């Protein structure tokens, strides 16, 4: 790690109160070391044994290295956090076996009462179709990768620019049944309705000759302030619930990560004192 940056001292973080970095040791980046802080608001190129591409993180109530596009993206939107993952798989994966989201390495903290969790789960399933909410010693909040907010499947060289305000919804290369018409939200929901069904998803694959773009955004999870604000639960600190850095990546059904990037927050350090 750079001698000027100390993970245990938030005052040294270039994006205080957050610290964005690669989580898995097998992630390779030409411009950055795994333990170095990564830029926020600018795509980061990376490669793993199973995926090659880029990731972009934007935090509405947080720092950015690209203020102009930050303002353009969040203007007149309720979104609080955006992650875009784009690239090519190096192996062919069945869509029913691939998920995106948070995959923790240690037990969670102070979870809401079980009764509240039972009420929250259907709400989260509505907001994120097909969600897996696991509160075990290795907690997970995962959604089928094919059911992310927006998905674009393109030939190499034709993929969208992920720094733009709008990411296209384009799953048409999966076949005629995915050539949807209508408003953007309608097309997104039609894709999700189909691919959240395991018997449908298992008919399709993430191929190695296509470029996949997955946009994830959230109106209820604010990583810039490390807070959640969901109906029933109300506003709570992520640090108290997770007791570990928030992360986002692509995970296989058996729990094996293709890659994960994480965001530390100053509140985690304060909680440990």
C-alpha positions as a Markdown table, in Angstrom:
| # | Residue | x | y | z |
|---|---|---|---|---|
| 1 | Unk | 0.0 | 0.0 | 0.0 |
| 2 | Unk | 1.1 | 3.6 | -0.6 |
| 3 | Unk | 3.1 | 4.9 | 2.3 |
| 4 | Unk | 0.8 | 7.9 | 2.5 |
| 5 | Unk | -2.4 | 5.8 | 2.8 |
| 6 | Unk | -3.3 | 3.8 | 5.9 |
| 7 | Unk | -6.5 | 1.8 | 5.9 |
| 8 | Unk | -6.8 | 2.2 | 9.6 |
| 9 | Unk | -6.6 | 6.0 | 9.4 |
| 10 | Unk | -9.4 | 7.5 | 7.4 |
| 11 | Unk | -7.7 | 10.9 | 7.4 |
| 12 | Unk | -5.2 | 9.5 | 4.9 |
| 13 | Unk | -7.9 | 8.3 | 2.5 |
| 14 | Unk | -8.1 | 10.3 | -0.7 |
| 15 | Unk | -11.9 | 9.9 | -0.8 |
| 16 | Unk | -12.6 | 10.2 | 2.9 |
| 17 | Unk | -15.0 | 9.0 | 4.4 |
| 18 | Unk | -14.8 | 6.1 | 1.9 |
| 19 | Unk | -12.1 | 3.9 | 0.5 |
| 20 | Unk | -12.8 | 2.0 | -2.7 |
| 21 | Unk | -10.5 | -1.0 | -3.6 |
| 22 | Unk | -10.3 | -4.4 | -5.1 |
| 23 | Unk | -11.4 | -7.1 | -2.7 |
| 24 | Unk | -10.1 | -10.3 | -4.2 |
| 25 | Unk | -6.3 | -11.0 | -4.5 |
| 26 | Unk | -6.6 | -12.4 | -8.0 |
| 27 | Unk | -7.9 | -9.2 | -9.5 |
| 28 | Unk | -5.2 | -7.7 | -11.7 |
| 29 | Unk | -5.1 | -4.0 | -12.7 |
| 30 | Unk | -2.4 | -2.3 | -14.8 |
| 31 | Unk | -2.7 | 1.1 | -13.1 |
| 32 | Unk | -3.4 | 0.1 | -9.5 |
| 33 | Unk | -2.2 | -2.3 | -6.8 |
| 34 | Unk | -4.9 | -4.3 | -5.1 |
| 35 | Unk | -4.5 | -2.5 | -1.8 |
| 36 | Unk | -4.5 | 1.0 | -3.3 |
| 37 | Unk | -7.5 | 3.3 | -3.3 |
| 38 | Unk | -9.3 | 3.3 | -6.7 |
| 39 | Unk | -10.9 | 6.3 | -8.4 |
| 40 | Unk | -14.6 | 7.1 | -7.9 |
| 41 | Unk | -16.6 | 8.2 | -10.9 |
| 42 | Unk | -14.0 | 6.9 | -13.4 |
| 43 | Unk | -14.0 | 3.4 | -14.9 |
| 44 | Unk | -11.3 | 1.0 | -13.5 |
| 45 | Unk | -9.9 | -1.6 | -15.9 |
| 46 | Unk | -9.2 | -5.0 | -14.4 |
| 47 | Unk | -8.8 | -8.7 | -15.3 |
| 48 | Unk | -9.3 | -12.0 | -13.4 |
| 49 | Unk | -9.0 | -15.6 | -14.5 |
| 50 | Unk | -12.7 | -15.6 | -15.6 |
| 51 | Unk | -13.5 | -12.0 | -16.6 |
| 52 | Unk | -11.9 | -9.0 | -18.2 |
| 53 | Unk | -13.5 | -5.5 | -18.2 |
| 54 | Unk | -14.1 | -2.5 | -16.1 |
| 55 | Unk | -16.1 | -1.3 | -13.1 |
| 56 | Unk | -17.5 | 2.2 | -12.4 |
| 57 | Unk | -18.7 | 3.4 | -8.9 |
| 58 | Unk | -20.7 | 6.6 | -8.3 |
| 59 | Unk | -21.9 | 7.7 | -4.9 |
| 60 | Unk | -24.5 | 10.5 | -4.8 |
| 61 | Unk | -23.6 | 11.6 | -1.3 |
| 62 | Unk | -19.9 | 10.9 | -1.6 |
| 63 | Unk | -16.7 | 12.1 | -3.2 |
| 64 | Unk | -16.0 | 11.8 | -6.9 |
| 65 | Unk | -13.0 | 12.2 | -9.3 |
| 66 | Unk | -15.3 | 13.3 | -12.1 |
| 67 | Unk | -17.7 | 16.0 | -10.8 |
| 68 | Unk | -19.2 | 16.9 | -14.2 |
| 69 | Unk | -20.5 | 13.4 | -15.1 |
| 70 | Unk | -21.4 | 12.9 | -11.4 |
| 71 | Unk | -23.7 | 15.8 | -11.5 |
| 72 | Unk | -25.2 | 14.8 | -14.9 |
| 73 | Unk | -25.9 | 11.3 | -13.7 |
| 74 | Unk | -27.6 | 12.0 | -10.5 |
| 75 | Unk | -29.4 | 15.2 | -11.6 |
| 76 | Unk | -33.2 | 14.9 | -11.0 |
| 77 | Unk | -32.9 | 11.2 | -9.9 |
| 78 | Unk | -33.5 | 9.5 | -6.5 |
| 79 | Unk | -30.6 | 7.1 | -7.0 |
| 80 | Unk | -28.0 | 7.1 | -4.3 |
| 81 | Unk | -25.5 | 4.5 | -5.5 |
| 82 | Unk | -24.5 | 3.3 | -9.0 |
| 83 | Unk | -22.2 | 0.5 | -10.0 |
| 84 | Unk | -21.6 | -0.5 | -13.6 |
| 85 | Unk | -19.7 | -3.7 | -14.5 |
| 86 | Unk | -18.8 | -4.3 | -18.1 |
| 87 | Unk | -16.7 | -6.8 | -19.9 |
| 88 | Unk | -16.2 | -10.3 | -21.3 |
| 89 | Unk | -16.4 | -13.6 | -19.6 |
| 90 | Unk | -13.5 | -16.0 | -20.3 |
| 91 | Unk | -15.6 | -19.0 | -19.7 |
| 92 | Unk | -19.1 | -19.9 | -20.7 |
| 93 | Unk | -21.5 | -19.6 | -17.8 |
| 94 | Unk | -25.1 | -20.7 | -17.5 |
| 95 | Unk | -27.3 | -17.7 | -16.5 |
| 96 | Unk | -29.1 | -19.7 | -13.8 |
| 97 | Unk | -25.7 | -20.1 | -12.0 |
| 98 | Unk | -24.6 | -16.4 | -11.9 |
| 99 | Unk | -25.4 | -13.7 | -9.4 |
| 100 | Unk | -24.4 | -10.2 | -8.7 |
| 101 | Unk | -24.3 | -8.3 | -5.4 |
| 102 | Unk | -22.9 | -8.4 | -1.9 |
| 103 | Unk | -21.0 | -11.5 | -0.7 |
| 104 | Unk | -19.5 | -11.1 | 2.8 |
| 105 | Unk | -16.7 | -12.9 | 4.6 |
| 106 | Unk | -17.7 | -12.5 | 8.3 |
| 107 | Unk | -20.9 | -12.6 | 10.4 |
| 108 | Unk | -23.3 | -9.7 | 10.1 |
| 109 | Unk | -24.0 | -7.3 | 13.0 |
| 110 | Unk | -27.2 | -6.0 | 14.5 |
| 111 | Unk | -29.9 | -7.3 | 12.2 |
| 112 | Unk | -33.5 | -6.2 | 12.5 |
| 113 | Unk | -35.9 | -8.6 | 14.4 |
| 114 | Unk | -36.9 | -11.8 | 12.5 |
| 115 | Unk | -40.4 | -10.5 | 12.1 |
| 116 | Unk | -39.2 | -7.3 | 10.4 |
| 117 | Unk | -36.9 | -9.3 | 8.2 |
| 118 | Unk | -39.8 | -11.4 | 7.0 |
| 119 | Unk | -41.7 | -8.3 | 6.0 |
| 120 | Unk | -38.6 | -6.8 | 4.4 |
| 121 | Unk | -37.8 | -9.7 | 2.1 |
| 122 | Unk | -40.9 | -9.4 | -0.2 |
| 123 | Unk | -40.2 | -5.7 | -0.5 |
| 124 | Unk | -36.6 | -6.3 | -1.5 |
| 125 | Unk | -37.7 | -9.0 | -3.9 |
| 126 | Unk | -40.0 | -6.5 | -5.5 |
| 127 | Unk | -37.2 | -4.0 | -5.8 |
| 128 | Unk | -34.7 | -6.6 | -6.9 |
| 129 | Unk | -36.4 | -9.6 | -8.6 |
| 130 | Unk | -35.0 | -13.0 | -7.6 |
| 131 | Unk | -33.0 | -11.6 | -4.7 |
| 132 | Unk | -31.2 | -14.0 | -2.3 |
| 133 | Unk | -31.1 | -12.6 | 1.3 |
| 134 | Unk | -28.7 | -14.8 | 3.4 |
| 135 | Unk | -28.0 | -13.7 | 7.0 |
| 136 | Unk | -25.6 | -16.6 | 7.9 |
| 137 | Unk | -22.0 | -16.2 | 9.1 |
| 138 | Unk | -21.1 | -15.4 | 5.5 |
| 139 | Unk | -24.0 | -13.1 | 4.6 |
| 140 | Unk | -25.1 | -12.5 | 1.0 |
| 141 | Unk | -27.5 | -10.1 | -0.8 |
| 142 | Unk | -27.5 | -11.4 | -4.3 |
| 143 | Unk | -29.6 | -11.1 | -7.4 |
| 144 | Unk | -29.5 | -13.1 | -10.6 |
| 145 | Unk | -26.9 | -11.4 | -12.8 |
| 146 | Unk | -29.4 | -11.5 | -15.7 |
| 147 | Unk | -31.9 | -9.5 | -13.5 |
| 148 | Unk | -29.7 | -6.5 | -12.7 |
| 149 | Unk | -31.4 | -3.1 | -13.1 |
| 150 | Unk | -30.2 | -2.8 | -16.7 |
| 151 | Unk | -28.4 | -5.3 | -19.0 |
| 152 | Unk | -26.9 | -4.7 | -22.4 |
| 153 | Unk | -25.4 | -7.5 | -24.5 |
| 154 | Unk | -23.3 | -6.3 | -27.4 |
| 155 | Unk | -20.7 | -7.4 | -29.9 |
| 156 | Unk | -17.1 | -6.3 | -29.0 |
| 157 | Unk | -16.6 | -2.7 | -30.1 |
| 158 | Unk | -20.4 | -2.0 | -29.9 |
| 159 | Unk | -20.7 | -1.9 | -26.1 |
| 160 | Unk | -22.1 | 1.3 | -24.5 |
| 161 | Unk | -20.0 | 4.0 | -22.9 |
| 162 | Unk | -20.5 | 3.4 | -19.2 |
| 163 | Unk | -19.6 | 7.0 | -18.2 |
| 164 | Unk | -22.8 | 8.3 | -19.9 |
| 165 | Unk | -25.9 | 9.3 | -18.0 |
| 166 | Unk | -28.0 | 6.6 | -19.6 |
| 167 | Unk | -27.1 | 2.9 | -20.0 |
| 168 | Unk | -29.1 | 1.1 | -22.7 |
| 169 | Unk | -31.4 | -1.9 | -22.0 |
| 170 | Unk | -30.4 | -4.3 | -24.8 |
| 171 | Unk | -30.8 | -8.0 | -24.2 |
| 172 | Unk | -31.9 | -8.7 | -27.8 |
| 173 | Unk | -28.9 | -10.8 | -28.7 |
| 174 | Unk | -30.4 | -13.5 | -26.5 |
| 175 | Unk | -33.1 | -14.0 | -29.1 |
| 176 | Unk | -36.3 | -12.7 | -30.6 |
| 177 | Unk | -38.2 | -13.3 | -27.3 |
| 178 | Unk | -36.0 | -10.5 | -25.8 |
| 179 | Unk | -36.7 | -8.0 | -28.5 |
| 180 | Unk | -39.0 | -5.9 | -26.3 |
| 181 | Unk | -40.7 | -2.7 | -27.1 |
| 182 | Unk | -42.2 | 0.1 | -25.0 |
| 183 | Unk | -40.7 | 2.4 | -22.3 |
| 184 | Unk | -37.4 | 1.5 | -20.7 |
| 185 | Unk | -38.9 | 0.4 | -17.3 |
| 186 | Unk | -41.4 | -1.9 | -19.1 |
| 187 | Unk | -38.6 | -3.6 | -21.1 |
| 188 | Unk | -36.4 | -4.0 | -18.0 |
| 189 | Unk | -39.3 | -5.6 | -16.1 |
| 190 | Unk | -40.1 | -8.0 | -19.0 |
| 191 | Unk | -36.5 | -9.2 | -19.0 |
| 192 | Unk | -36.4 | -9.7 | -15.3 |
| 193 | Unk | -39.8 | -11.5 | -15.2 |
| 194 | Unk | -38.5 | -14.0 | -17.7 |
| 195 | Unk | -35.0 | -14.6 | -16.4 |
| 196 | Unk | -35.8 | -14.7 | -12.6 |
| 197 | Unk | -37.4 | -18.1 | -13.4 |
| 198 | Unk | -34.7 | -20.7 | -13.1 |
| 199 | Unk | -36.2 | -23.0 | -15.7 |
| 200 | Unk | -36.0 | -20.1 | -18.2 |
| 201 | Unk | -32.6 | -18.7 | -17.2 |
| 202 | Unk | -30.9 | -22.1 | -17.5 |
| 203 | Unk | -31.7 | -22.1 | -21.2 |
| 204 | Unk | -29.3 | -19.1 | -21.7 |
| 205 | Unk | -25.6 | -18.6 | -21.3 |
| 206 | Unk | -23.1 | -15.8 | -20.8 |
| 207 | Unk | -20.9 | -16.3 | -23.8 |
| 208 | Unk | -17.3 | -15.5 | -24.3 |
| 209 | Unk | -17.7 | -13.6 | -27.6 |
| 210 | Unk | -20.1 | -10.9 | -26.3 |
| 211 | Unk | -19.6 | -7.8 | -24.1 |
| 212 | Unk | -22.0 | -7.6 | -21.1 |
| 213 | Unk | -22.9 | -4.4 | -19.3 |
| 214 | Unk | -24.6 | -4.6 | -16.0 |
| 215 | Unk | -25.9 | -1.4 | -14.3 |
| 216 | Unk | -26.9 | -1.6 | -10.7 |
| 217 | Unk | -28.4 | 1.4 | -9.0 |
| 218 | Unk | -30.3 | 1.9 | -5.7 |
| 219 | Unk | -32.5 | 4.5 | -4.2 |
| 220 | Unk | -32.5 | 2.9 | -0.7 |
| 221 | Unk | -28.8 | 2.1 | -0.2 |
| 222 | Unk | -26.6 | 5.1 | 0.2 |
| 223 | Unk | -23.0 | 4.0 | 0.4 |
| 224 | Unk | -21.7 | 7.6 | 0.5 |
| 225 | Unk | -23.3 | 8.0 | 4.0 |
| 226 | Unk | -23.3 | 4.2 | 4.7 |
| 227 | Unk | -27.0 | 4.1 | 5.4 |
| 228 | Unk | -30.0 | 2.0 | 4.3 |
| 229 | Unk | -33.5 | 3.4 | 4.1 |
| 230 | Unk | -36.1 | 0.7 | 3.4 |
| 231 | Unk | -39.8 | 0.7 | 4.1 |
| 232 | Unk | -40.6 | -0.9 | 7.5 |
| 233 | Unk | -37.0 | -0.9 | 8.6 |
| 234 | Unk | -36.4 | 2.8 | 8.3 |
| 235 | Unk | -33.0 | 4.4 | 8.2 |
| 236 | Unk | -30.1 | 2.3 | 9.6 |
| 237 | Unk | -26.3 | 2.3 | 9.4 |
| 238 | Unk | -24.7 | -0.2 | 7.1 |
| 239 | Unk | -21.8 | -0.4 | 9.5 |
| 240 | Unk | -24.0 | -1.7 | 12.3 |
| 241 | Unk | -25.7 | -4.3 | 10.1 |
| 242 | Unk | -22.7 | -5.6 | 8.1 |
| 243 | Unk | -19.8 | -4.9 | 10.4 |
| 244 | Unk | -17.6 | -5.2 | 7.3 |
| 245 | Unk | -17.1 | -3.3 | 4.0 |
| 246 | Unk | -19.9 | -3.2 | 1.5 |
| 247 | Unk | -18.9 | -5.0 | -1.7 |
| 248 | Unk | -20.2 | -5.6 | -5.2 |
| 249 | Unk | -19.2 | -8.2 | -7.8 |
| 250 | Unk | -20.2 | -11.3 | -9.8 |
| 251 | Unk | -20.6 | -14.5 | -7.8 |
| 252 | Unk | -21.2 | -18.1 | -9.0 |
| 253 | Unk | -24.1 | -20.1 | -7.5 |
| 254 | Unk | -21.7 | -22.1 | -5.4 |
| 255 | Unk | -20.3 | -18.9 | -3.8 |
| 256 | Unk | -17.1 | -18.6 | -5.8 |
| 257 | Unk | -16.5 | -14.9 | -6.8 |
| 258 | Unk | -15.4 | -14.0 | -10.3 |
| 259 | Unk | -14.5 | -10.6 | -8.8 |
| 260 | Unk | -15.5 | -8.3 | -5.9 |
| 261 | Unk | -14.7 | -4.7 | -5.2 |
| 262 | Unk | -15.4 | -3.2 | -1.8 |
| 263 | Unk | -16.0 | 0.2 | -0.1 |
| 264 | Unk | -14.7 | 0.8 | 3.4 |
| 265 | Unk | -16.3 | 3.6 | 5.4 |
| 266 | Unk | -15.0 | 5.8 | 8.2 |
| 267 | Unk | -18.0 | 4.6 | 10.3 |
| 268 | Unk | -16.6 | 1.1 | 10.3 |
| 269 | Unk | -13.4 | 2.4 | 12.0 |
| 270 | Unk | -15.4 | 4.4 | 14.5 |
| 271 | Unk | -17.5 | 1.3 | 15.3 |
| 272 | Unk | -14.4 | -0.7 | 16.0 |
| 273 | Unk | -13.1 | 1.7 | 18.6 |
